[in-house]
Amino acid sequence: MEWKQHWERWKEHVWWDQELKDQLDVITKDEAQLEDSFYKYLEFGTGGMRGVMGPGTNRMNRFTVRRAAEGLARLIEERGEDAKRRGTVIAFDSRHRSYDFALEAALTLGAHNIQVYMFQELRPTPVLSFAVRQLNAYAGIMITASHNPPEYNGFKVYGEDGGQFPPSPSRELMEKVEGVKNELTIPIADENDMKANRKLIIVGEDIDKAYNDELQTICLHPQLIQEKGSEISIVFTPLHGTANIPVTRALQTSGFTKVTVVKEQALPDPEFSTVKSPNPEEKEAFQMAMNVGESKDADLLIATDPDADRLGLAVKDMDNRYQVLTGNQTGALLLNYLLAERKHKGILPKNGVVLKTIVTSELGRKIAEDYGLHVVDTLTGFKFIAEKIKEYNKNGSYTFQFGYEESYGCLISDFVRDKDAVQAALTASEMALWYKQQGKHLYEVLEEIYQKYGYYQEDLSSVTLTGKDGIQKMQDIIQEFRSHPPKAISGKKIKVMEDYHTSERTFLVNGNVEKIELPVSDVLKFIREDESWFCIRPSGTEPKIKFYFGVQDANRKLAEEAILQLKMDVMTKVQRYLN
C-alpha cells in the first residue's frame, strides 16, 4: 500500500482523537514529513519497537501500540488457554504517553480474554522482567524508549523467561503483527469490565518487595555493608526516570546510609529538562551529580537511564577529579570484583560463564579466562545474553556469572533477564566500599587491571541518518564495506572479516571461511593483524549506523594513540561514502 493510502485512511478515522488530528493537520503541510510518517510500519529491532511519537504508521501512537499488542494477543491465543490464563505483565516508564500506551496494550489484550497484570505507577525495565517470572506470566510488555530523546517512546516484548523476545519468536510476533490489516479498527475491551472480572489486576508493592529481597542476595559482603556502609558517600541521579525508589531502597536496605539523590533530577520528568540527553553514556548527564559530589566529597557517582537498565559510574582519579567511566570500564571493574570475591569465598563454579556482546571489550575475556571461566560472545542486544542464560540453565552446561555490553548494561544475577541498573548500582557501591577498606579508589583498581591485562581502549562513532533516504544510505554504507572489504587500515592488515549477515568468518590472507554460530544480523566486524578491530552495525532502535573500535597495547599512551588513529581512518573512509 502506498503511503498516501495510509494517510487517507488515517484522515478519515482519527477525527475523534483531537490530539492526533491536530498533529496530523500540522504534518500535512510538510510532504516529506508526511511520507516519513506513513511509508512503513514501525519494526522490531534489538530493543523492540521504538520511534518518535505522533500520527502515522511509522510513529508511536495508540494505534501502532494496539497493532503491536494485537499481534502479541494472536500469538498468545495460538499457544492455548493456559498461555491466556497466565497472561501478560505490563509496565511503563516516565515518558510522555507511557501510561496511556500501557493501558492501550492492556485493553487490546483484554479483547482476547487474556489475563493482564499492570503496574499503576512507573517501574524500571528490570522490575518488569522480574515480574514476568514472579507472576508466572506468559509474556511481558515494557513501554519505554530507554535513553532516547523525549519525543520517543517504545514497546518491548518479553517472554516467559523474563528476557526480551529473541529472533525466532520475534519473527513469529512480527508475522502476527503484519497480519493485522487495519490498525485503526482493532477492538479493545472496557477497562472497568476488565477490572470487575479481574482480567486486569493492578500489581505493585508485593513485586517491589520480592525484587528488593532478591537484590539483597547478590551482596558478597553484607556484613561489611551493615558495619561500614556509612563510611562511603554515594551520589545518585535517576535522570528523571524510574530508578529513584528501587535504587535508594536497595542501598538503604543493605546498609548504605550516606546516599544523596540529586534533587533536581529525582522526580520523573518526560522532558528530561535538566539534561541534553537522559543517557549515562553521555558525560554531560553527570554534571549535576558531579556538583553534588564535590560538595559531599562523594566516593562514587551513579546515574541510570529512564527505564533503569543502563548504569553509569563516575569516580575520582589520581588528581581527585571525577572521571566518567565507559561501559567497558565499569564492566571490567564489576567482573574483576565479582570473580575475585567469589573465588575467595569458594563459590566460583568451575563451569562458570561470562556473556558479552561482539562489540564489548576483549578485556572482559582476559579477566574471565584468568579465573578459568568460559566466555561466550553474543550479538548486540541483551536479549541474546538472556537467551544464552535460559539455554545454560536448561542444559546445565554452564553456570551464569556475569553478562554485559559496552553500552552501559550489565547483569549480576539472573533473577532478572535483562540488563539491570539497580543490581549494578548495589554491586558497584559494595565494590567501592570493599576497595575503600583497602585504601583504594576504583580508579586505582582500574589501573591495576590495565597493568595486569593490558590497556584496552574502545570507542564508538554514530552517524544519524533519518527518514527513508537515511535507511537506504545505511544499507549502502554497510554493503560497500561488505562488497569491497578494506585490505588494511592505519597501515595494519585486516586478517579477518566477520559477516554476521552471511554467518561467515573469512580469513583474508588465505580465503578460508568458517561458519559463525550466531543468529543472522546485518553486522560486519574486521579484525586486524594486531587483534585490534572495528565493527559496523545499523542500530535496531534508532536512525543511526554505529561504528565500534577496539585496540590493546601494553603501553597506555600507545593504546590511546592507536584508537584515535583507527577511528579517524575508518570514519574518513565512511565519510567518502556519505558524500
ChimeraX attribute file (.defattr): number of C-alpha atoms within 10 A of each C-alpha:
attribute: neighborCount
match mode: 1-to-1
recipient: residues
	/A:1	7
	/A:2	10
	/A:3	17
	/A:4	13
	/A:5	12
	/A:6	18
	/A:7	21
	/A:8	10
	/A:9	13
	/A:10	20
	/A:11	15
	/A:12	10
	/A:13	13
	/A:14	17
	/A:15	13
	/A:16	9
	/A:17	10
	/A:18	10
	/A:19	12
	/A:20	19
	/A:21	18
	/A:22	13
	/A:23	13
	/A:24	21
	/A:25	12
	/A:26	12
	/A:27	16
	/A:28	13
	/A:29	10
	/A:30	10
	/A:31	10
	/A:32	12
	/A:33	13
	/A:34	19
	/A:35	21
	/A:36	18
	/A:37	27
	/A:38	21
	/A:39	20
	/A:40	17
	/A:41	17
	/A:42	23
	/A:43	16
	/A:44	22
	/A:45	16
	/A:46	21
	/A:47	23
	/A:48	23
	/A:49	25
	/A:50	27
	/A:51	21
	/A:52	20
	/A:53	19
	/A:54	20
	/A:55	27
	/A:56	26
	/A:57	22
	/A:58	21
	/A:59	25
	/A:60	26
	/A:61	23
	/A:62	22
	/A:63	22
	/A:64	25
	/A:65	25
	/A:66	28
	/A:67	27
	/A:68	26
	/A:69	26
	/A:70	27
	/A:71	23
	/A:72	26
	/A:73	26
	/A:74	17
	/A:75	20
	/A:76	24
	/A:77	17
	/A:78	11
	/A:79	12
	/A:80	10
	/A:81	13
	/A:82	12
	/A:83	19
	/A:84	24
	/A:85	16
	/A:86	20
	/A:87	27
	/A:88	32
	/A:89	30
	/A:90	29
	/A:91	28
	/A:92	30
	/A:93	28
	/A:94	28
	/A:95	28
	/A:96	17
	/A:97	20
	/A:98	22
	/A:99	20
	/A:100	15
	/A:101	26
	/A:102	26
	/A:103	23
	/A:104	22
	/A:105	29
	/A:106	29
	/A:107	25
	/A:108	25
	/A:109	30
	/A:110	24
	/A:111	16
	/A:112	17
	/A:113	18
	/A:114	25
	/A:115	23
	/A:116	28
	/A:117	25
	/A:118	22
	/A:119	20
	/A:120	16
	/A:121	14
	/A:122	20
	/A:123	27
	/A:124	29
	/A:125	30
	/A:126	25
	/A:127	28
	/A:128	27
	/A:129	31
	/A:130	24
	/A:131	28
	/A:132	28
	/A:133	21
	/A:134	16
	/A:135	16
	/A:136	15
	/A:137	24
	/A:138	23
	/A:139	27
	/A:140	30
	/A:141	27
	/A:142	28
	/A:143	32
	/A:144	30
	/A:145	29
	/A:146	26
	/A:147	22
	/A:148	20
	/A:149	17
	/A:150	19
	/A:151	15
	/A:152	22
	/A:153	27
	/A:154	28
	/A:155	25
	/A:156	22
	/A:157	27
	/A:158	27
	/A:159	21
	/A:160	20
	/A:161	23
	/A:162	31
	/A:163	29
	/A:164	30
	/A:165	27
	/A:166	20
	/A:167	18
	/A:168	10
	/A:169	13
	/A:170	20
	/A:171	13
	/A:172	15
	/A:173	24
	/A:174	18
	/A:175	13
	/A:176	19
	/A:177	24
	/A:178	16
	/A:179	13
	/A:180	18
	/A:181	10
	/A:182	12
	/A:183	19
	/A:184	16
	/A:185	12
	/A:186	15
	/A:187	15
	/A:188	17
	/A:189	16
	/A:190	13
	/A:191	15
	/A:192	11
	/A:193	12
	/A:194	20
	/A:195	13
	/A:196	10
	/A:197	9
	/A:198	13
	/A:199	22
	/A:200	25
	/A:201	16
	/A:202	15
	/A:203	19
	/A:204	16
	/A:205	9
	/A:206	10
	/A:207	17
	/A:208	18
	/A:209	13
	/A:210	14
	/A:211	20
	/A:212	20
	/A:213	14
	/A:214	17
	/A:215	23
	/A:216	17
	/A:217	11
	/A:218	16
	/A:219	18
	/A:220	18
	/A:221	14
	/A:222	16
	/A:223	12
	/A:224	16
	/A:225	23
	/A:226	15
	/A:227	11
	/A:228	16
	/A:229	23
	/A:230	15
	/A:231	15
	/A:232	22
	/A:233	21
	/A:234	25
	/A:235	25
	/A:236	28
	/A:237	28
	/A:238	27
	/A:239	34
	/A:240	28
	/A:241	28
	/A:242	28
	/A:243	30
	/A:244	25
	/A:245	14
	/A:246	22
	/A:247	24
	/A:248	19
	/A:249	17
	/A:250	21
	/A:251	26
	/A:252	16
	/A:253	16
	/A:254	23
	/A:255	19
	/A:256	25
	/A:257	19
	/A:258	17
	/A:259	19
	/A:260	18
	/A:261	20
	/A:262	22
	/A:263	14
	/A:264	13
	/A:265	21
	/A:266	18
	/A:267	19
	/A:268	19
	/A:269	18
	/A:270	19
	/A:271	17
	/A:272	20
	/A:273	14
	/A:274	15
	/A:275	17
	/A:276	12
	/A:277	20
	/A:278	27
	/A:279	24
	/A:280	29
	/A:281	24
	/A:282	15
	/A:283	16
	/A:284	16
	/A:285	23
	/A:286	28
	/A:287	13
	/A:288	19
	/A:289	28
	/A:290	26
	/A:291	13
	/A:292	20
	/A:293	24
	/A:294	15
	/A:295	9
	/A:296	14
	/A:297	16
	/A:298	21
	/A:299	22
	/A:300	25
	/A:301	29
	/A:302	26
	/A:303	28
	/A:304	33
	/A:305	28
	/A:306	32
	/A:307	30
	/A:308	30
	/A:309	26
	/A:310	27
	/A:311	27
	/A:312	28
	/A:313	26
	/A:314	26
	/A:315	23
	/A:316	19
	/A:317	14
	/A:318	10
	/A:319	6
	/A:320	10
	/A:321	12
	/A:322	21
	/A:323	16
	/A:324	24
	/A:325	19
	/A:326	22
	/A:327	25
	/A:328	25
	/A:329	24
	/A:330	25
	/A:331	29
	/A:332	24
	/A:333	21
	/A:334	21
	/A:335	21
	/A:336	19
	/A:337	21
	/A:338	21
	/A:339	22
	/A:340	15
	/A:341	15
	/A:342	14
	/A:343	13
	/A:344	10
	/A:345	10
	/A:346	9
	/A:347	10
	/A:348	19
	/A:349	16
	/A:350	12
	/A:351	14
	/A:352	19
	/A:353	23
	/A:354	24
	/A:355	28
	/A:356	28
	/A:357	21
	/A:358	18
	/A:359	26
	/A:360	24
	/A:361	26
	/A:362	21
	/A:363	21
	/A:364	26
	/A:365	19
	/A:366	17
	/A:367	22
	/A:368	22
	/A:369	14
	/A:370	13
	/A:371	15
	/A:372	15
	/A:373	22
	/A:374	19
	/A:375	18
	/A:376	15
	/A:377	18
	/A:378	22
	/A:379	20
	/A:380	23
	/A:381	23
	/A:382	27
	/A:383	23
	/A:384	25
	/A:385	31
	/A:386	26
	/A:387	19
	/A:388	18
	/A:389	23
	/A:390	18
	/A:391	13
	/A:392	15
	/A:393	13
	/A:394	10
	/A:395	8
	/A:396	11
	/A:397	12
	/A:398	20
	/A:399	18
	/A:400	23
	/A:401	24
	/A:402	23
	/A:403	28
	/A:404	30
	/A:405	26
	/A:406	24
	/A:407	21
	/A:408	27
	/A:409	24
	/A:410	30
	/A:411	28
	/A:412	24
	/A:413	19
	/A:414	19
	/A:415	18
	/A:416	25
	/A:417	28
	/A:418	29
	/A:419	31
	/A:420	28
	/A:421	31
	/A:422	30
	/A:423	28
	/A:424	30
	/A:425	24
	/A:426	22
	/A:427	22
	/A:428	24
	/A:429	21
	/A:430	25
	/A:431	21
	/A:432	23
	/A:433	27
	/A:434	22
	/A:435	15
	/A:436	15
	/A:437	13
	/A:438	8
	/A:439	9
	/A:440	13
	/A:441	21
	/A:442	23
	/A:443	20
	/A:444	16
	/A:445	16
	/A:446	17
	/A:447	14
	/A:448	12
	/A:449	19
	/A:450	20
	/A:451	13
	/A:452	12
	/A:453	17
	/A:454	18
	/A:455	21
	/A:456	24
	/A:457	24
	/A:458	27
	/A:459	18
	/A:460	15
	/A:461	15
	/A:462	16
	/A:463	17
	/A:464	16
	/A:465	16
	/A:466	15
	/A:467	16
	/A:468	15
	/A:469	11
	/A:470	16
	/A:471	16
	/A:472	12
	/A:473	17
	/A:474	23
	/A:475	14
	/A:476	14
	/A:477	18
	/A:478	21
	/A:479	14
	/A:480	13
	/A:481	17
	/A:482	17
	/A:483	8
	/A:484	9
	/A:485	15
	/A:486	16
	/A:487	16
	/A:488	14
	/A:489	18
	/A:490	13
	/A:491	10
	/A:492	14
	/A:493	16
	/A:494	22
	/A:495	20
	/A:496	22
	/A:497	24
	/A:498	22
	/A:499	22
	/A:500	20
	/A:501	15
	/A:502	15
	/A:503	19
	/A:504	17
	/A:505	20
	/A:506	19
	/A:507	16
	/A:508	16
	/A:509	11
	/A:510	8
	/A:511	10
	/A:512	11
	/A:513	15
	/A:514	11
	/A:515	13
	/A:516	16
	/A:517	10
	/A:518	14
	/A:519	15
	/A:520	14
	/A:521	16
	/A:522	17
	/A:523	21
	/A:524	23
	/A:525	22
	/A:526	25
	/A:527	20
	/A:528	20
	/A:529	12
	/A:530	13
	/A:531	14
	/A:532	22
	/A:533	24
	/A:534	24
	/A:535	20
	/A:536	22
	/A:537	20
	/A:538	23
	/A:539	19
	/A:540	19
	/A:541	20
	/A:542	18
	/A:543	19
	/A:544	19
	/A:545	22
	/A:546	17
	/A:547	22
	/A:548	20
	/A:549	24
	/A:550	24
	/A:551	25
	/A:552	25
	/A:553	18
	/A:554	14
	/A:555	13
	/A:556	17
	/A:557	10
	/A:558	13
	/A:559	20
	/A:560	17
	/A:561	12
	/A:562	19
	/A:563	21
	/A:564	15
	/A:565	14
	/A:566	22
	/A:567	21
	/A:568	14
	/A:569	14
	/A:570	16
	/A:571	16
	/A:572	12
	/A:573	13
	/A:574	17
	/A:575	12
	/A:576	9
	/A:577	15
	/A:578	12
	/A:579	5
